[in-house]
Structures are given as C-alpha cells and as structure tokens.
C-alpha cells in the first residue's frame, strides 16, 4: 500500500468486508427464494403425483371390471 491512493489501509478492508456482507446477505436471500420455489415445486409435484396415482388406481379398477366382464362372456 503506497500513499498514492490517499486512502488509509483500513478503508479498503472495510469496503471488502462490507462487500462480503452484502454478498452473504444476497446469497441468503437467494437461498430462501430457492427453498420457497423448491417447496412450491414439490407441492405441485406431490399434487400431480397424487392425481396420477388416483387416475392409475381408477384405471386399474376399470381394467379389472373389463377383465371380469370379458371372462364372464366366454
């Protein structure tokens, strides 16, 4: 550090510290947003999977009915 810049050595360190604090804060916010998005996606996925599972179950029931009907005809 030469005296050309006219800054006290501590100033740069403080700026860096502040910058790191800002970045950490920003990262925390991003993580929160990501967590919220993930939770929302999981809810959507979970609901979709439940719907599909119910659909599959009713399809199976219909297939069983069809099979019984076909078996009775023979």
N, CA and C atoms as an extended XYZ file, in Angstrom:
222
Properties=species:S:1:pos:R:3:atomname:S:1:resname:S:1:resid:I:1 pbc="F F F"
N         0.854       -1.192        0.000 N   UNK     1
C         0.000        0.000        0.000 CA  UNK     1
C         0.889        1.240        0.000 C   UNK     1
N         0.910        1.963       -1.089 N   UNK     2
C         1.677        3.216       -1.121 CA  UNK     2
C         0.726        4.371       -0.852 C   UNK     2
N         1.264        5.513       -0.511 N   UNK     3
C         0.439        6.663       -0.160 CA  UNK     3
C        -0.179        7.344       -1.357 C   UNK     3
N        -0.002        6.796       -2.564 N   UNK     4
C        -0.522        7.439       -3.778 CA  UNK     4
C        -2.051        7.504       -3.764 C   UNK     4
N        -2.675        6.467       -3.287 N   UNK     5
C        -4.135        6.405       -3.348 CA  UNK     5
C        -4.795        7.366       -2.381 C   UNK     5
N        -4.091        7.755       -1.354 N   UNK     6
C        -4.663        8.691       -0.396 CA  UNK     6
C        -5.708        8.041        0.485 C   UNK     6
N        -5.656        6.725        0.606 N   UNK     7
C        -6.611        6.023        1.463 CA  UNK     7
C        -5.875        5.447        2.654 C   UNK     7
N        -6.552        5.361        3.776 N   UNK     8
C        -5.950        4.681        4.917 CA  UNK     8
C        -6.085        3.174        4.670 C   UNK     8
N        -5.099        2.405        5.061 N   UNK     9
C        -5.145        0.961        4.790 CA  UNK     9
C        -6.426        0.294        5.268 C   UNK     9
N        -7.021        0.781        6.338 N   UNK    10
C        -8.219        0.152        6.877 CA  UNK    10
C        -9.439        0.311        5.989 C   UNK    10
N        -9.463        1.373        5.172 N   UNK    11
C       -10.666        1.647        4.368 CA  UNK    11
C       -10.959        0.520        3.386 C   UNK    11
N        -9.907        0.076        2.710 N   UNK    12
C       -10.108       -0.970        1.714 CA  UNK    12
C       -10.652       -2.217        2.390 C   UNK    12
N       -10.064       -2.582        3.516 N   UNK    13
C       -10.519       -3.772        4.238 CA  UNK    13
C       -11.990       -3.634        4.605 C   UNK    13
N       -12.386       -2.448        5.064 N   UNK    14
C       -13.789       -2.241        5.429 CA  UNK    14
C       -14.685       -2.400        4.213 C   UNK    14
N       -14.259       -1.844        3.075 N   UNK    15
C       -15.055       -1.970        1.852 CA  UNK    15
C       -15.220       -3.434        1.491 C   UNK    15
N       -14.132       -4.170        1.566 N   UNK    16
C       -14.181       -5.600        1.224 CA  UNK    16
C       -15.117       -6.322        2.177 C   UNK    16
N       -14.987       -5.996        3.469 N   UNK    17
C       -15.843       -6.645        4.467 CA  UNK    17
C       -17.313       -6.349        4.155 C   UNK    17
N       -17.610       -5.070        3.865 N   UNK    18
C       -18.993       -4.678        3.562 CA  UNK    18
C       -19.475       -5.433        2.327 C   UNK    18
N       -18.615       -5.513        1.310 N   UNK    19
C       -18.986       -6.218        0.083 CA  UNK    19
C       -19.297       -7.677        0.366 C   UNK    19
N       -18.463       -8.295        1.213 N   UNK    20
C       -18.685       -9.693        1.549 CA  UNK    20
C       -19.993       -9.857        2.314 C   UNK    20
N       -20.270       -8.897        3.197 N   UNK    21
C       -21.513       -8.960        3.966 CA  UNK    21
C       -22.699       -8.862        3.009 C   UNK    21
N       -22.618       -7.907        2.064 N   UNK    22
C       -23.707       -7.752        1.095 CA  UNK    22
C       -23.909       -9.051        0.324 C   UNK    22
N       -22.787       -9.634       -0.121 N   UNK    23
C       -22.885      -10.850       -0.921 CA  UNK    23
C       -23.498      -11.982       -0.103 C   UNK    23
N       -23.067      -12.096        1.147 N   UNK    24
C       -23.612      -13.145        2.011 CA  UNK    24
C       -25.114      -12.940        2.176 C   UNK    24
N       -25.517      -11.679        2.377 N   UNK    25
C       -26.930      -11.369        2.537 CA  UNK    25
C       -27.696      -11.743        1.263 C   UNK    25
N       -27.123      -11.391        0.115 N   UNK    26
C       -27.774      -11.680       -1.159 CA  UNK    26
C       -27.902      -13.194       -1.333 C   UNK    26
N       -26.834      -13.914       -0.994 N   UNK    27
C       -26.874      -15.368       -1.124 CA  UNK    27
C       -27.939      -15.960       -0.213 C   UNK    27
N       -28.060      -15.405        1.000 N   UNK    28
C       -29.084      -15.899        1.919 CA  UNK    28
C       -30.465      -15.707        1.309 C   UNK    28
N       -30.694      -14.513        0.735 N   UNK    29
C       -31.996      -14.241        0.123 CA  UNK    29
C       -32.253      -15.202       -1.029 C   UNK    29
N       -31.219      -15.431       -1.843 N   UNK    30
C       -31.374      -16.361       -2.962 CA  UNK    30
C       -31.715      -17.753       -2.450 C   UNK    30
N       -31.029      -18.163       -1.381 N   UNK    31
C       -31.295      -19.491       -0.828 CA  UNK    31
C       -32.736      -19.576       -0.344 C   UNK    31
N       -33.209      -18.530        0.325 N   UNK    32
C       -34.596      -18.524        0.787 CA  UNK    32
C       -35.540      -18.647       -0.398 C   UNK    32
N       -35.256      -17.863       -1.449 N   UNK    33
C       -36.139      -17.874       -2.616 CA  UNK    33
C       -36.099      -19.263       -3.249 C   UNK    33
N       -34.894      -19.841       -3.368 N   UNK    34
C       -34.769      -21.174       -3.941 CA  UNK    34
C       -35.540      -22.189       -3.108 C   UNK    34
N       -35.424      -22.069       -1.786 N   UNK    35
C       -36.125      -23.002       -0.900 CA  UNK    35
C       -37.630      -22.868       -1.105 C   UNK    35
N       -38.116      -21.630       -1.199 N   UNK    36
C       -39.554      -21.416       -1.420 CA  UNK    36
C       -39.976      -22.025       -2.750 C   UNK    36
N       -39.192      -21.747       -3.802 N   UNK    37
C       -39.522      -22.291       -5.116 CA  UNK    37
C       -39.534      -23.812       -5.070 C   UNK    37
N       -38.524      -24.377       -4.419 N   UNK    38
C       -38.434      -25.840       -4.330 CA  UNK    38
C       -39.653      -26.391       -3.609 C   UNK    38
N       -40.046      -25.713       -2.503 N   UNK    39
C       -41.195      -26.189       -1.741 CA  UNK    39
C       -42.440      -26.125       -2.617 C   UNK    39
N       -42.577      -25.011       -3.357 N   UNK    40
C       -43.752      -24.851       -4.216 CA  UNK    40
C       -43.749      -25.933       -5.298 C   UNK    40
N       -42.563      -26.163       -5.893 N   UNK    41
C       -42.469      -27.198       -6.927 CA  UNK    41
C       -42.814      -28.561       -6.348 C   UNK    41
N       -42.318      -28.833       -5.141 N   UNK    42
C       -42.593      -30.124       -4.512 CA  UNK    42
C       -44.087      -30.277       -4.277 C   UNK    42
N       -44.733      -29.207       -3.815 N   UNK    43
C       -46.182      -29.268       -3.591 CA  UNK    43
C       -46.878      -29.583       -4.905 C   UNK    43
N       -46.466      -28.862       -5.961 N   UNK    44
C       -47.091      -29.059       -7.261 CA  UNK    44
C       -46.837      -30.493       -7.722 C   UNK    44
N       -45.585      -30.942       -7.584 N   UNK    45
C       -45.236      -32.302       -7.983 CA  UNK    45
C       -46.031      -33.310       -7.169 C   UNK    45
N       -46.075      -33.089       -5.850 N   UNK    46
C       -46.792      -34.005       -4.975 CA  UNK    46
C       -48.255      -34.095       -5.374 C   UNK    46
N       -48.878      -32.955       -5.622 N   UNK    47
C       -50.287      -32.945       -6.006 CA  UNK    47
C       -50.454      -33.675       -7.337 C   UNK    47
N       -49.570      -33.406       -8.286 N   UNK    48
C       -49.644      -34.057       -9.594 CA  UNK    48
C       -49.504      -35.561       -9.471 C   UNK    48
N       -48.560      -35.991       -8.627 N   UNK    49
C       -48.343      -37.425       -8.451 CA  UNK    49
C       -49.550      -38.085       -7.796 C   UNK    49
N       -50.147      -37.392       -6.816 N   UNK    50
C       -51.336      -37.946       -6.175 CA  UNK    50
C       -52.455      -38.111       -7.198 C   UNK    50
N       -52.627      -37.060       -8.036 N   UNK    51
C       -53.668      -37.118       -9.064 CA  UNK    51
C       -53.404      -38.296       -9.990 C   UNK    51
N       -52.145      -38.431      -10.420 N   UNK    52
C       -51.819      -39.516      -11.349 CA  UNK    52
C       -52.034      -40.866      -10.690 C   UNK    52
N       -51.678      -40.964       -9.409 N   UNK    53
C       -51.855      -42.235       -8.692 CA  UNK    53
C       -53.341      -42.583       -8.621 C   UNK    53
N       -54.170      -41.587       -8.311 N   UNK    54
C       -55.612      -41.831       -8.252 CA  UNK    54
C       -56.117      -42.258       -9.630 C   UNK    54
N       -55.635      -41.574      -10.675 N   UNK    55
C       -56.041      -41.910      -12.038 CA  UNK    55
C       -55.640      -43.350      -12.346 C   UNK    55
N       -54.419      -43.719      -11.989 N   UNK    56
C       -53.928      -45.074      -12.241 CA  UNK    56
C       -54.789      -46.081      -11.497 C   UNK    56
N       -55.156      -45.748      -10.236 N   UNK    57
C       -55.974      -46.677       -9.451 CA  UNK    57
C       -57.336      -46.884      -10.121 C   UNK    57
N       -57.952      -45.791      -10.574 N   UNK    58
C       -59.271      -45.954      -11.195 CA  UNK    58
C       -59.128      -46.672      -12.536 C   UNK    58
N       -58.017      -46.443      -13.244 N   UNK    59
C       -57.779      -47.185      -14.481 CA  UNK    59
C       -57.693      -48.673      -14.181 C   UNK    59
N       -56.985      -49.015      -13.110 N   UNK    60
C       -56.845      -50.425      -12.726 CA  UNK    60
C       -58.212      -51.019      -12.416 C   UNK    60
N       -59.039      -50.261      -11.691 N   UNK    61
C       -60.376      -50.743      -11.352 CA  UNK    61
C       -61.166      -51.011      -12.630 C   UNK    61
N       -61.092      -50.049      -13.573 N   UNK    62
C       -61.815      -50.217      -14.834 CA  UNK    62
C       -61.308      -51.454      -15.566 C   UNK    62
N       -59.982      -51.622      -15.583 N   UNK    63
C       -59.415      -52.781      -16.268 CA  UNK    63
C       -59.913      -54.075      -15.628 C   UNK    63
N       -59.947      -54.092      -14.305 N   UNK    64
C       -60.429      -55.287      -13.606 CA  UNK    64
C       -61.879      -55.569      -13.983 C   UNK    64
N       -62.692      -54.506      -14.030 N   UNK    65
C       -64.097      -54.668      -14.408 CA  UNK    65
C       -64.182      -55.239      -15.816 C   UNK    65
N       -63.389      -54.649      -16.729 N   UNK    66
C       -63.399      -55.129      -18.114 CA  UNK    66
C       -62.996      -56.595      -18.172 C   UNK    66
N       -61.945      -56.942      -17.447 N   UNK    67
C       -61.457      -58.317      -17.453 CA  UNK    67
C       -62.564      -59.262      -16.959 C   UNK    67
N       -63.219      -58.896      -15.864 N   UNK    68
C       -64.278      -59.755      -15.325 CA  UNK    68
C       -65.406      -59.900      -16.341 C   UNK    68
N       -65.763      -58.763      -16.968 N   UNK    69
C       -66.844      -58.793      -17.949 CA  UNK    69
C       -66.450      -59.718      -19.101 C   UNK    69
N       -65.190      -59.580      -19.584 N   UNK    70
C       -64.736      -60.410      -20.700 CA  UNK    70
C       -64.716      -61.874      -20.282 C   UNK    70
N       -64.255      -62.122      -19.052 N   UNK    71
C       -64.194      -63.509      -18.597 CA  UNK    71
C       -65.593      -64.106      -18.512 C   UNK    71
N       -66.562      -63.305      -18.084 N   UNK    72
C       -67.930      -63.813      -17.958 CA  UNK    72
C       -68.510      -64.150      -19.313 C   UNK    72
N       -68.140      -63.373      -20.338 N   UNK    73
C       -68.717      -63.610      -21.672 CA  UNK    73
C       -68.262      -64.926      -22.234 C   UNK    73
N       -67.047      -65.351      -21.890 N   UNK    74
C       -66.524      -66.574      -22.517 CA  UNK    74
C       -67.162      -67.824      -21.943 C   UNK    74
